[in-house]
Amino acid sequence: LLSAWPTPQRAIVIGAAFLLVAPYFVCADYVTRAGSRGLNRILPLLAKAMLLGSLAWGVSSGGGPGVLVLFLPGLALLLVAGQLLSRRIYVLTGEPVVSGLFMALIFAWLTGSVFPLT
């Protein structure tokens, strides 16, 4: 079972993952949250679906590790749940940067929690 509180070794991995994915999630939220009210609900989900699609394509073409396929369903659920919370954060703050950082933190935590340490 995964512990919600990371060990010091995993905290380093989570911090590194956060630094690497934060630019993507901040930019994605900044770009997809602008526009009409209806589009700013659909576009972030489309961006996350494209992220999952690119990961699946990378695995199917042999460019990524096959074990990533086991990670994709959990990641899909996390991205949908995170998107709901991120949307609420955006509504409360009006800042796509804050909601993007929130999504990056969730993604980094999941990655750091399941990343194999040897």
Secondary structure, DSSP 8 states (H G I E B T S, - for coil): ---SS--HHHHHHHHHHHHHHHHHHHHHHHHHSSS-TTHHHHHHHHHHHHHHHHHHHHHHTTSS-TTHHHHHHHHHHHHHHHHHHHHHHHHHH--HHHHHHHHHHHHHHHHHHHS---
